[in-house]
């Protein structure tokens, strides 16, 4: 005679409560760690910035420190006008960066999915992607400008190139890291490759996807600055040369500092979201490729 095991419903409730409590605790720990890292990054950058000016003995006329930029943006009589001019240029640069970010990331996701569904295509094209990610964007610039002109298409292509290849490698790595046993289970029960991709590979690739998004944000801003400098002439990338030629060094430093600060903030915001979500889901971070 087989014994019947009766499960107390209260045990199930207690287990669910414990799991939710542990998930919340992991989320809080991840959030706290991310915020501390963010704060330490900002402090380190400021120390290195001011320290470099002191160690190398750079002329105060050309090299500006944190205090100089703060005065330019906050305490000078023309600070409001300075902020307005810088904000307008920054808005153009961020708009260009968004175009490149979306274009590069969408293409990277589509190509990575194709690689996952067709290993032959991956074997043929992945070495090319790995090779192209080592080529500086400035080498592509003359050809891109010649083909697409000096408008929004050039911005999308140049920003997309910076984002595409690192994101593609990370996302493809994440999709291929899915458990072979789980993929076999889907196939045994009659699931297609697309079902295995949707049910197994995509959830498993979430850490790699977050890593791709995180490293793509500063890449997209860099691509936008290069496109503005070499092609469109707008935004912060387009005015830097003018500031240098006119000896407006404080304007130049303030522009560089603000766009760098925005890159750091966006990078760390995404990292905070990543750490929080992965901790909530009980997943670890992936290694960047």
ZAROFI-712341 format. One line per 8 residues: number of its first residue (from 1); their letters; for each residue x, y, z of N, C-alpha, C, O. Coordinates in steps of 0.05 Angstrom, whole numbers, plus 5000, padded with zeros to 4 digits. Example, Ala and Ser with C-alpha at 12.3 -4.5 7.8 and 13.67 -1.06 7.14 Angstrom:
ZAROFI-712341
1	as	5264/4886/5156/5246/4910/5156/5264/4934/5156/5285/4934/5169 ~ 5257/4955/5142/5273/4979/5143/5258/5001/5157/5268/5023/5161
This chain:
ZAROFI-712341
1	xxxxxxxx	5017/4976/5000/5000/5000/5000/5018/5025/5000/5036/5027/5016 ~ 5012/5043/4982/5028/5067/4979/5019/5089/4998/4995/5095/5000 ~ 5038/5100/5013/5032/5122/5031/5026/5147/5015/5040/5153/4996 ~ 5006/5162/5024/4999/5187/5012/5012/5210/5028/5007/5212/5052 ~ 5027/5226/5014/5040/5249/5027/5022/5273/5025/5015/5282/5003 ~ 5015/5284/5047/4998/5308/5048/5015/5332/5053/5030/5333/5073 ~ 5013/5352/5035/5029/5377/5038/5012/5398/5052/4990/5404/5043 ~ 5022/5408/5073/5008/5429/5088/5009/5455/5072/5030/5464/5064
9	xxxxxxxx	4985/5466/5065/4985/5491/5050/5000/5514/5063/5011/5532/5050 ~ 5003/5512/5090/5017/5533/5104/5047/5532/5097/5061/5553/5096 ~ 5058/5508/5092/5086/5505/5084/5090/5519/5057/5111/5531/5053 ~ 5071/5515/5038/5074/5528/5012/5074/5558/5014/5089/5572/5001 ~ 5056/5568/5031/5054/5597/5035/5080/5608/5047/5091/5629/5039 ~ 5091/5593/5068/5115/5601/5081/5139/5601/5061/5155/5619/5062 ~ 5140/5581/5044/5161/5579/5024/5160/5603/5004/5180/5615/4998 ~ 5136/5609/4995/5133/5631/4976/5140/5658/4990/5153/5675/4977
17	xxxxxxxx	5132/5661/5015/5139/5685/5030/5170/5688/5033/5181/5709/5030 ~ 5183/5665/5039/5212/5665/5042/5226/5672/5016/5245/5688/5016 ~ 5216/5661/4994/5229/5667/4968/5225/5696/4961/5244/5709/4951 ~ 5202/5707/4966/5198/5736/4960/5216/5753/4978/5226/5773/4968 ~ 5219/5746/5003/5236/5761/5021/5265/5760/5012/5279/5780/5012 ~ 5274/5736/5004/5301/5734/4994/5306/5750/4969/5327/5762/4965 ~ 5286/5750/4951/5288/5765/4926/5290/5795/4932/5306/5809/4919 ~ 5273/5804/4951/5274/5833/4958/5301/5840/4970/5313/5861/4964
25	xxxxxxxx	5312/5822/4987/5338/5828/5000/5360/5829/4979/5378/5846/4980 ~ 5359/5810/4960/5379/5810/4939/5377/5835/4922/5398/5846/4914 ~ 5353/5844/4917/5349/5869/4901/5361/5893/4916/5374/5910/4904 ~ 5355/5895/4942/5366/5917/4957/5396/5917/4958/5409/5938/4955 ~ 5408/5893/4961/5437/5891/4962/5449/5900/4935/5468/5914/4934 ~ 5437/5891/4913/5446/5898/4886/5444/5928/4882/5462/5941/4871 ~ 5422/5940/4890/5417/5968/4887/5438/5984/4903/5449/6004/4894 ~ 5442/5976/4928/5461/5990/4945/5489/5988/4933/5504/6008/4933
33	xxxxxxxx	5497/5964/4924/5524/5961/4913/5527/5978/4888/5548/5990/4884 ~ 5507/5979/4871/5508/5995/4846/5511/6025/4852/5526/6039/4839 ~ 5495/6035/4872/5497/6063/4879/5524/6070/4890/5535/6092/4885 ~ 5535/6053/4907/5562/6058/4918/5583/6058/4896/5601/6075/4896 ~ 5580/6040/4877/5599/6039/4854/5597/6065/4838/5617/6076/4829 ~ 5572/6073/4833/5568/6098/4818/5580/6122/4832/5594/6138/4819 ~ 5576/6124/4858/5588/6146/4873/5618/6145/4872/5631/6166/4869 ~ 5629/6121/4876/5659/6119/4875/5670/6126/4848/5692/6137/4846
41	xxxxxxxx	5655/6119/4827/5664/6126/4800/5666/6156/4796/5685/6166/4785 ~ 5645/6170/4804/5645/6199/4801/5668/6212/4817/5682/6229/4806 ~ 5672/6203/4842/5693/6214/4858/5721/6208/4846/5738/6226/4845 ~ 5724/6184/4835/5750/6177/4823/5755/6193/4798/5778/6202/4794 ~ 5735/6198/4782/5739/6214/4758/5747/6243/4765/5765/6254/4753 ~ 5734/6254/4785/5740/6281/4793/5769/6283/4803/5784/6302/4797 ~ 5777/6263/4819/5804/6263/4830/5825/6260/4808/5845/6275/4808 ~ 5820/6242/4789/5839/6238/4767/5840/6263/4749/5862/6271/4740
49	xxxxxxxx	5818/6276/4745/5817/6300/4729/5834/6322/4741/5852/6333/4729 ~ 5828/6329/4766/5843/6350/4779/5872/6342/4784/5890/6359/4781 ~ 5876/6317/4791/5904/6308/4795/5921/6309/4770/5944/6315/4772 ~ 5909/6303/4747/5924/6304/4722/5933/6332/4716/5955/6337/4706 ~ 5915/6352/4721/5922/6380/4716/5946/6388/4733/5963/6403/4725 ~ 5946/6379/4758/5967/6386/4777/5994/6372/4770/6015/6385/4768 ~ 5992/6346/4765/6016/6330/4760/6030/6339/4734/6055/6341/4734 ~ 6015/6344/4713/6027/6351/4687/6032/6381/4685/6043/6390/4665
57	xxxxxxxx	6024/6397/4704/6030/6425/4704/6018/6440/4680/6031/6457/4669 ~ 5994/6433/4672/5982/6445/4649/5974/6474/4654/5966/6482/4677 ~ 5975/6491/4634/5969/6519/4636/5940/6523/4644/5922/6511/4631 ~ 5934/6540/4664/5906/6545/4671/5890/6559/4649/5866/6559/4648 ~ 5905/6572/4630/5891/6585/4608/5878/6565/4589/5857/6571/4579 ~ 5891/6542/4586/5881/6522/4567/5866/6500/4582/5844/6492/4575 ~ 5878/6489/4603/5866/6467/4618/5849/6477/4641/5858/6493/4657 ~ 5825/6467/4641/5805/6476/4662/5799/6453/4681/5797/6430/4672
65	xxxxxxxx	5796/6459/4706/5790/6439/4726/5760/6439/4733/5744/6454/4722 ~ 5753/6422/4752/5725/6420/4761/5714/6447/4771/5690/6453/4765 ~ 5730/6462/4785/5720/6488/4796/5715/6507/4773/5695/6522/4774 ~ 5732/6508/4753/5728/6526/4730/5702/6519/4715/5687/6537/4708 ~ 5697/6493/4711/5673/6485/4697/5648/6492/4714/5627/6500/4703 ~ 5650/6488/4740/5628/6494/4758/5621/6524/4757/5598/6532/4755 ~ 5642/6541/4758/5637/6569/4755/5624/6576/4729/5606/6593/4728 ~ 5634/6564/4708/5623/6570/4681/5594/6564/4679/5578/6578/4666
73	xxxxxxxx	5586/6541/4692/5558/6532/4689/5539/6542/4711/5515/6542/4708 ~ 5550/6551/4734/5533/6557/4757/5536/6585/4767/5516/6599/4771 ~ 5560/6595/4772/5564/6619/4788/5571/6644/4771/5567/6666/4781 ~ 5580/6641/4747/5586/6665/4731/5561/6680/4724/5539/6669/4723 ~ 5563/6706/4718/5540/6722/4710/5526/6711/4685/5502/6713/4683 ~ 5542/6700/4667/5530/6689/4642/5525/6659/4644/5522/6646/4623 ~ 5523/6649/4668/5520/6620/4671/5494/6610/4658/5494/6588/4646 ~ 5473/6625/4660/5448/6616/4649/5450/6614/4618/5440/6595/4606
81	xxxxxxxx	5463/6634/4606/5467/6633/4577/5485/6610/4569/5481/6596/4549 ~ 5506/6605/4586/5524/6583/4580/5510/6556/4582/5514/6539/4564 ~ 5493/6553/4602/5477/6528/4605/5458/6524/4581/5454/6502/4571 ~ 5446/6546/4573/5427/6544/4550/5441/6536/4525/5431/6518/4510 ~ 5464/6548/4519/5479/6540/4495/5489/6511/4497/5486/6496/4477 ~ 5500/6504/4519/5509/6476/4523/5486/6456/4522/5489/6435/4510 ~ 5464/6463/4534/5441/6445/4534/5430/6441/4507/5422/6418/4500 ~ 5429/6462/4490/5420/6458/4463/5438/6440/4447/5428/6422/4432
89	xxxxxxxx	5464/6443/4450/5483/6426/4436/5481/6397/4446/5483/6378/4431 ~ 5478/6394/4472/5476/6368/4484/5451/6353/4474/5451/6329/4470 ~ 5429/6368/4472/5404/6356/4463/5407/6345/4434/5397/6323/4428 ~ 5421/6360/4417/5426/6350/4390/5443/6325/4390/5437/6305/4376 ~ 5464/6325/4407/5482/6301/4408/5467/6277/4419/5470/6255/4409 ~ 5451/6281/4440/5436/6258/4451/5415/6248/4431/5411/6223/4429 ~ 5403/6266/4416/5384/6257/4395/5398/6240/4374/5388/6219/4365 ~ 5422/6249/4365/5438/6233/4346/5446/6206/4358/5447/6186/4344
97	xxxxxxxx	5453/6207/4384/5461/6182/4397/5438/6162/4399/5442/6138/4395 ~ 5414/6172/4404/5391/6154/4405/5386/6141/4378/5380/6117/4377 ~ 5389/6156/4357/5386/6144/4330/5406/6121/4325/5398/6100/4317 ~ 5431/6127/4331/5451/6106/4327/5448/6082/4346/5452/6059/4338 ~ 5440/6088/4371/5436/6067/4390/5413/6048/4381/5417/6023/4382 ~ 5390/6059/4374/5368/6042/4365/5375/6026/4340/5370/6002/4338 ~ 5387/6040/4320/5394/6026/4295/5413/6003/4300/5409/5981/4290 ~ 5435/6009/4315/5455/5988/4320/5444/5965/4337/5450/5942/4331
105	xxxxxxxx	5429/5971/4358/5419/5950/4376/5398/5932/4362/5398/5908/4366 ~ 5380/5944/4347/5360/5929/4333/5373/5910/4313/5366/5886/4311 ~ 5392/5920/4297/5405/5903/4278/5421/5881/4292/5421/5858/4283 ~ 5434/5888/4314/5449/5868/4329/5431/5845/4339/5438/5822/4338 ~ 5407/5852/4349/5388/5832/4359/5379/5814/4337/5378/5789/4339 ~ 5372/5826/4314/5362/5810/4291/5384/5791/4281/5378/5768/4276 ~ 5408/5802/4278/5430/5785/4268/5437/5763/4287/5442/5740/4279 ~ 5437/5769/4313/5443/5749/4334/5422/5726/4333/5429/5703/4337
113	xxxxxxxx	5396/5734/4329/5375/5713/4327/5380/5696/4303/5376/5671/4304 ~ 5387/5708/4280/5393/5693/4256/5417/5674/4261/5416/5651/4252 ~ 5437/5683/4275/5460/5666/4282/5451/5642/4298/5461/5620/4294 ~ 5433/5647/4317/5424/5625/4335/5408/5605/4319/5409/5581/4325 ~ 5392/5614/4300/5375/5596/4284/5391/5582/4262/5383/5560/4253 ~ 5413/5593/4253/5429/5581/4232/5458/5583/4239/5471/5603/4237 ~ 5469/5560/4248/5497/5559/4256/5516/5563/4232/5538/5572/4235 ~ 5506/5556/4208/5523/5560/4185/5527/5589/4179/5549/5597/4172
121	xxxxxxxx	5506/5605/4182/5508/5634/4178/5526/5645/4199/5543/5663/4193 ~ 5524/5636/4224/5541/5646/4245/5570/5640/4240/5588/5657/4243 ~ 5576/5615/4231/5604/5608/4226/5615/5624/4203/5640/5630/4203 ~ 5599/5632/4184/5609/5648/4161/5612/5677/4168/5631/5690/4158 ~ 5594/5689/4184/5594/5718/4188/5606/5727/4215/5615/5750/4216 ~ 5606/5710/4235/5617/5719/4261/5646/5727/4260/5653/5747/4272 ~ 5664/5713/4245/5691/5722/4243/5693/5750/4231/5710/5766/4238 ~ 5676/5756/4211/5676/5782/4199/5668/5803/4219/5680/5825/4221
129	xxxxxxxx	5647/5797/4236/5639/5816/4256/5661/5821/4277/5665/5844/4285 ~ 5675/5800/4285/5697/5803/4304/5720/5820/4292/5733/5835/4306 ~ 5724/5817/4265/5745/5832/4252/5737/5862/4250/5753/5880/4255 ~ 5712/5867/4242/5703/5894/4238/5701/5910/4264/5704/5935/4263 ~ 5696/5897/4286/5695/5912/4312/5722/5923/4320/5723/5941/4337 ~ 5744/5913/4307/5770/5924/4314/5778/5947/4296/5798/5961/4300 ~ 5762/5953/4275/5769/5974/4256/5758/6001/4267/5734/6002/4274 ~ 5775/6021/4269/5765/6047/4280/5743/6059/4262/5744/6056/4237
137	xxxxxxxx	5723/6072/4275/5701/6083/4260/5710/6104/4240/5699/6107/4218 ~ 5731/6118/4247/5740/6140/4229/5750/6129/4202/5750/6144/4182 ~ 5757/6103/4201/5765/6091/4176/5741/6087/4158/5743/6088/4133 ~ 5717/6083/4170/5692/6080/4154/5680/6107/4145/5665/6109/4126 ~ 5688/6128/4159/5674/6154/4156/5674/6165/4128/5652/6172/4118 ~ 5696/6165/4113/5695/6177/4086/5675/6162/4068/5661/6174/4052 ~ 5675/6135/4070/5657/6119/4053/5628/6124/4061/5611/6127/4043 ~ 5622/6125/4087/5595/6129/4096/5585/6157/4087/5562/6159/4078
145	xxxxxxxx	5602/6177/4090/5594/6204/4082/5589/6206/4052/5571/6219/4043 ~ 5606/6192/4037/5603/6192/4008/5577/6179/3999/5565/6188/3980 ~ 5569/6158/4013/5545/6143/4005/5520/6157/4016/5500/6160/4001 ~ 5520/6165/4041/5495/6175/4054/5494/6205/4057/5474/6215/4066 ~ 5515/6219/4049/5514/6248/4052/5520/6257/4081/5534/6243/4095 ~ 5509/6280/4088/5516/6292/4114/5491/6296/4131/5489/6315/4147 ~ 5471/6279/4128/5446/6281/4143/5443/6260/4164/5462/6248/4174 ~ 5417/6255/4170/5410/6236/4191/5418/6208/4185/5424/6192/4203
153	xxxxxxxx	5419/6200/4159/5427/6173/4153/5456/6168/4160/5463/6146/4170 ~ 5473/6187/4156/5501/6184/4164/5503/6181/4194/5519/6165/4204 ~ 5488/6197/4209/5487/6194/4238/5479/6167/4246/5491/6155/4264 ~ 5458/6156/4234/5448/6130/4241/5468/6108/4234/5473/6090/4250 ~ 5481/6110/4211/5501/6090/4203/5525/6091/4221/5534/6070/4230 ~ 5536/6114/4225/5561/6116/4241/5556/6109/4270/5572/6095/4282 ~ 5534/6119/4281/5527/6111/4309/5521/6081/4310/5528/6068/4330 ~ 5506/6071/4290/5499/6043/4290/5523/6024/4288/5524/6003/4300
161	xxxxxxxx	5544/6033/4273/5568/6016/4270/5582/6013/4297/5591/5991/4304 ~ 5583/6035/4312/5596/6034/4339/5581/6015/4357/5594/6000/4372 ~ 5555/6015/4356/5539/5999/4373/5537/5970/4364/5538/5951/4380 ~ 5535/5966/4338/5528/5940/4326/5546/5918/4334/5537/5898/4345 ~ 5572/5920/4329/5590/5897/4331/5594/5888/4360/5592/5864/4366 ~ 5600/5906/4379/5602/5896/4407/5575/5884/4417/5575/5864/4431 ~ 5553/5897/4411/5527/5887/4419/5521/5860/4407/5511/5842/4420 ~ 5528/5857/4381/5523/5831/4367/5538/5809/4380/5528/5787/4385
169	xxxxxxxx	5564/5813/4387/5580/5792/4399/5569/5785/4426/5568/5761/4433 ~ 5561/5805/4442/5551/5799/4469/5524/5784/4467/5520/5764/4482 ~ 5506/5793/4451/5479/5780/4449/5482/5752/4437/5469/5734/4447 ~ 5498/5749/4417/5502/5722/4405/5514/5703/4426/5506/5680/4427 ~ 5533/5713/4441/5545/5697/4462/5523/5688/4483/5522/5666/4492 ~ 5507/5708/4490/5486/5702/4510/5466/5681/4499/5458/5663/4514 ~ 5457/5684/4474/5438/5665/4463/5450/5637/4461/5436/5617/4465 ~ 5476/5635/4456/5489/5609/4453/5495/5596/4480/5504/5573/4481
177	xxxxxxxx	5492/5611/4502/5499/5601/4528/5475/5586/4541/5478/5577/4564 ~ 5453/5584/4527/5430/5569/4538/5437/5540/4543/5454/5529/4529 ~ 5424/5528/4563/5430/5501/4571/5423/5481/4548/5400/5481/4539 ~ 5442/5465/4539/5435/5446/4517/5414/5426/4526/5397/5417/4510 ~ 5414/5419/4552/5394/5400/4562/5366/5411/4560/5347/5397/4552 ~ 5363/5437/4567/5337/5449/4564/5328/5452/4535/5304/5449/4529 ~ 5347/5458/4518/5340/5459/4489/5331/5432/4479/5313/5430/4463 ~ 5344/5411/4488/5337/5383/4480/5309/5376/4490/5294/5363/4476
185	xxxxxxxx	5302/5385/4514/5275/5380/4525/5254/5392/4507/5234/5379/4501 ~ 5259/5417/4497/5239/5430/4479/5237/5414/4454/5215/5410/4444 ~ 5259/5405/4443/5258/5389/4418/5244/5363/4421/5229/5354/4404 ~ 5249/5349/4444/5237/5323/4450/5206/5326/4450/5192/5308/4441 ~ 5197/5348/4461/5168/5352/4463/5156/5365/4438/5134/5375/4438 ~ 5172/5366/4416/5162/5375/4391/5164/5405/4385/5153/5415/4366 ~ 5179/5419/4402/5182/5448/4398/5201/5454/4376/5220/5439/4371 ~ 5197/5475/4362/5214/5483/4339/5238/5499/4350/5240/5505/4374
193	xxxxxxxx	5257/5504/4332/5280/5520/4340/5272/5548/4349/5284/5559/4367 ~ 5251/5559/4336/5241/5585/4344/5230/5584/4373/5233/5603/4388 ~ 5216/5562/4379/5205/5559/4406/5227/5557/4427/5226/5569/4448 ~ 5248/5542/4420/5271/5539/4438/5284/5566/4442/5293/5572/4464 ~ 5286/5581/4421/5298/5608/4423/5282/5626/4441/5293/5639/4458 ~ 5255/5625/4438/5238/5643/4453/5235/5635/4482/5235/5652/4500 ~ 5234/5608/4487/5229/5599/4514/5254/5595/4531/5254/5598/4555 ~ 5277/5588/4518/5301/5581/4532/5324/5601/4527/5335/5612/4546
201	xxxxxxxx	5331/5605/4502/5355/5620/4496/5352/5650/4503/5370/5661/4515 ~ 5329/5662/4497/5326/5690/4503/5326/5696/4533/5340/5715/4541 ~ 5311/5681/4550/5313/5686/4579/5342/5682/4589/5351/5697/4606 ~ 5356/5662/4579/5383/5656/4588/5402/5678/4580/5423/5682/4593 ~ 5396/5693/4558/5414/5713/4547/5409/5740/4560/5422/5760/4552 ~ 5391/5742/4580/5385/5768/4591/5409/5783/4603/5412/5807/4598 ~ 5427/5769/4618/5451/5783/4627/5468/5794/4605/5478/5816/4606 ~ 5472/5778/4583/5487/5787/4561/5474/5811/4547/5487/5829/4537
209	xxxxxxxx	5447/5810/4545/5433/5832/4533/5437/5858/4548/5442/5879/4537 ~ 5435/5857/4575/5439/5880/4591/5468/5891/4587/5472/5915/4586 ~ 5487/5872/4586/5515/5881/4582/5518/5895/4555/5532/5915/4553 ~ 5504/5884/4534/5505/5897/4508/5493/5925/4509/5505/5943/4497 ~ 5471/5928/4522/5458/5955/4524/5476/5974/4539/5479/5997/4532 ~ 5488/5964/4561/5505/5981/4578/5529/5992/4562/5535/6016/4564 ~ 5543/5975/4548/5566/5984/4534/5559/5999/4508/5576/6013/4497 ~ 5534/5996/4499/5526/6010/4475/5520/6039/4479/5521/6055/4461
217	xxxxxxxx	5512/6046/4504/5504/6074/4509/5528/6093/4505/5525/6112/4490 ~ 5551/6089/4519/5573/6107/4513/5583/6105/4484/5593/6124/4473 ~ 5581/6080/4473/5588/6077/4445/5571/6093/4426/5581/6105/4407 ~ 5545/6094/4431/5527/6110/4414/5533/6140/4416/5532/6154/4396 ~ 5540/6149/4440/5547/6177/4444/5573/6184/4429/5575/6205/4417 ~ 5592/6165/4431/5618/6169/4416/5613/6170/4386/5624/6187/4372 ~ 5596/6152/4376/5589/6152/4348/5576/6177/4339/5581/6188/4317 ~ 5558/6188/4356/5544/6213/4350/5564/6236/4349/5562/6253/4331
225	xxxxxxxx	5583/6237/4368/5603/6259/4367/5620/6257/4342/5626/6278/4330 ~ 5628/6233/4334/5644/6231/4310/5628/6239/4285/5639/6252/4268 ~ 5603/6230/4284/5586/6238/4261/5583/6268/4260/5583/6279/4238 ~ 5579/6281/4283/5576/6310/4283/5602/6324/4275/5602/6344/4261 ~ 5624/6313/4284/5650/6325/4279/5658/6322/4249/5667/6341/4236 ~ 5653/6298/4238/5662/6292/4211/5642/6298/4189/5649/6302/4166 ~ 5616/6299/4197/5595/6300/4176/5575/6322/4180/5574/6341/4164 ~ 5559/6321/4201/5536/6339/4203/5543/6366/4214/5529/6386/4206
233	xxxxxxxx	5563/6369/4231/5570/6395/4241/5553/6406/4263/5556/6428/4272 ~ 5533/6390/4273/5516/6399/4295/5524/6387/4321/5543/6371/4323 ~ 5510/6395/4342/5515/6384/4369/5542/6391/4380/5557/6408/4370 ~ 5549/6377/4401/5575/6382/4415/5598/6374/4397/5619/6388/4396 ~ 5596/6352/4382/5617/6344/4364/5623/6365/4343/5646/6367/4333 ~ 5603/6380/4335/5607/6399/4314/5618/6426/4323/5630/6440/4307 ~ 5615/6433/4349/5624/6459/4359/5651/6458/4372/5663/6479/4377 ~ 5661/6434/4378/5686/6432/4393/5709/6446/4378/5724/6461/4390
241	xxxxxxxx	5711/6440/4352/5733/6453/4336/5730/6483/4336/5750/6497/4337 ~ 5705/6493/4334/5701/6522/4335/5710/6534/4361/5722/6556/4361 ~ 5704/6521/4383/5712/6531/4409/5743/6532/4411/5754/6551/4421 ~ 5756/6511/4401/5785/6510/4402/5797/6532/4385/5816/6546/4393 ~ 5787/6536/4360/5798/6556/4343/5794/6584/4354/5810/6602/4349 ~ 5772/6589/4369/5766/6615/4380/5778/6618/4409/5773/6638/4422 ~ 5794/6599/4417/5806/6599/4444/5785/6601/4466/5790/6612/4487 ~ 5761/6589/4461/5740/6587/4482/5744/6561/4497/5728/6542/4495
249	xxxxxxxx	5766/6560/4512/5773/6535/4525/5754/6526/4547/5750/6502/4551 ~ 5743/6545/4561/5724/6537/4582/5699/6525/4570/5688/6505/4580 ~ 5690/6537/4547/5667/6525/4533/5673/6497/4524/5656/6479/4526 ~ 5697/6493/4514/5705/6467/4504/5706/6446/4526/5696/6424/4524 ~ 5719/6454/4549/5721/6436/4571/5693/6429/4583/5687/6406/4589 ~ 5677/6450/4585/5650/6445/4596/5634/6426/4579/5620/6409/4589 ~ 5636/6429/4552/5622/6411/4534/5632/6382/4537/5616/6364/4538 ~ 5658/6379/4538/5670/6352/4541/5662/6340/4568/5655/6316/4569
257	xxxxxxxx	5663/6356/4589/5656/6346/4616/5627/6338/4617/5620/6317/4628 ~ 5609/6354/4606/5580/6348/4608/5573/6323/4592/5558/6306/4602 ~ 5584/6320/4568/5577/6297/4553/5589/6272/4565/5577/6250/4564 ~ 5613/6274/4577/5625/6252/4592/5608/6245/4616/5604/6221/4622 ~ 5599/6265/4631/5583/6260/4655/5556/6246/4647/5548/6228/4661 ~ 5544/6255/4625/5519/6242/4616/5524/6213/4609/5508/6196/4616 ~ 5547/6208/4596/5554/6180/4589/5557/6163/4614/5546/6140/4616 ~ 5571/6174/4634/5575/6159/4659/5548/6154/4673/5543/6132/4684
265	xxxxxxxx	5531/6175/4674/5506/6172/4688/5488/6151/4674/5477/6133/4688 ~ 5486/6153/4648/5469/6133/4634/5480/6105/4636/5465/6086/4640 ~ 5507/6102/4634/5519/6076/4638/5513/6064/4665/5505/6041/4667 ~ 5516/6080/4686/5511/6070/4713/5481/6066/4719/5474/6048/4734 ~ 5464/6082/4707/5435/6078/4710/5427/6051/4699/5413/6035/4711 ~ 5438/6045/4675/5432/6019/4663/5444/5996/4680/5432/5975/4682 ~ 5467/6001/4691/5480/5980/4708/5463/5976/4733/5460/5953/4742 ~ 5452/5997/4744/5435/5994/4768/5410/5978/4761/5402/5960/4776
273	xxxxxxxx	5398/5985/4738/5374/5969/4729/5382/5940/4724/5367/5922/4732 ~ 5404/5936/4712/5413/5909/4706/5417/5893/4732/5407/5871/4734 ~ 5433/5904/4750/5438/5890/4775/5412/5884/4791/5409/5863/4802 ~ 5394/5903/4791/5369/5900/4805/5352/5878/4793/5342/5860/4807 ~ 5349/5879/4766/5332/5859/4753/5344/5831/4755/5330/5812/4761 ~ 5370/5829/4750/5383/5803/4752/5382/5791/4780/5378/5767/4784 ~ 5386/5809/4800/5384/5799/4827/5356/5790/4834/5352/5770/4848 ~ 5336/5805/4823/5308/5798/4828/5302/5771/4815/5286/5755/4826
281	xxxxxxxx	5314/5765/4792/5309/5740/4778/5328/5718/4786/5325/5695/4777 ~ 5347/5724/4804/5366/5704/4813/5387/5696/4792/5396/5674/4791 ~ 5393/5715/4775/5413/5710/4753/5438/5726/4758/5437/5748/4769 ~ 5461/5715/4750/5486/5729/4753/5492/5745/4728/5479/5742/4708 ~ 5512/5763/4730/5520/5779/4707/5537/5763/4689/5552/5744/4697 ~ 5536/5770/4663/5553/5757/4643/5579/5773/4640/5580/5796/4648 ~ 5598/5760/4629/5623/5774/4624/5622/5787/4597/5613/5776/4577 ~ 5632/5812/4595/5631/5827/4570/5651/5815/4551/5673/5807/4559
289	x	5642/5813/4526/5660/5802/4506/5677/5824/4494/5694/5819/4476
